[in-house]
Amino acid sequence: MKRIKKENDLIRNMKYGYHVRSVFSYPEIRDLTLKVERLGFESAHINDHFIDNYLEAMMLTSALAVETSKIKLGHLVLCNSFRNPAYLAKMMCTLDNISNGRALFWLGAGWNRAEYKGYGYPFPSDKQRVDELEESLIIYKKLFTESKTDFEGKFWKLKKNRNIPKSIQKPYPQIVLGTSGKRMIDIACREADGINLTNVKPDELPDYINNIKANLKKYDRNESEFEISSCSTITLTDNQDETKISYHSSGNLYIGYPEAIKEEMDKLEVLGLDKMILWGVFKSSQSELKDPIETFVKKVMK
């Protein structure tokens, strides 16, 4: 699972997921998901937003589960506030059954005030939203594993809940928290199966990864069983001398010749990154590449 260095050669273990924007028509979303499945991406990730043109995330991934056969299906990321945790656990088990064990359970504490207000949700403080997520994680695990659940917490109370059928994956689908916050990283290292680092600049990644490893050690977690991922946008060029790395709040931007991009991905893998989620793979306006996604797969992924 983890990267291995031998005589300065990297044995490639980096996994790749692809962000499939859910603002397009369903046929376009379906076709892109089928394409990245065919090309060998490990996972496809849908946004969880209600505003603008976004299709609803859980219904969309359920439809894609029927259309696909191999690729893992998840989100980037599910907002914990939008669905009652018991209801979301039921939805996730349903998705895992429809997909025959390909569901990913990637979560965040929520952030978009306008979206909350637009759909009538209260928008509590940052602290409370994280508190709610922390309590929800307890509920999710109980409902994934227990035959009958009684629970009384600060935010939710469950009485004789029977979450049946369970997920195909045991004990449950992979739980990953999307975050760069100190407290959320601590919670993820204690309770989750991985972290998707958000809003982290390239030169900050080493410190974040070292902090994650220290937290895993604190909780006696096995580093090889914990997945660290991040997000990037790739723009491929025909210019061998052009390489540019810049920061954007939604993910880092890598612009360059495919071989140069591969070198940058290798550096991240050596640092300790297990997976990269691509917001998209594009080509520069001057490039003569026919298909940037296929080129990325052939020259960077493999």
Helices and strands as residue ranges (DSSP letters): E 4-6, E 9-11, E 15-19, H 26-39, E 43-46, H 57-67, E 72-75, E 78-79, G 80-82, H 85-98, E 104-108, H 113-118, H 126-145, E 149-152, E 157-161, E 174-179, H 182-191, E 194-197, G 202-204, H 205-218, G 223-225, E 227-236, E 243-246, E 252-256, H 258-271, E 275-283, H 292-296, I 297-301
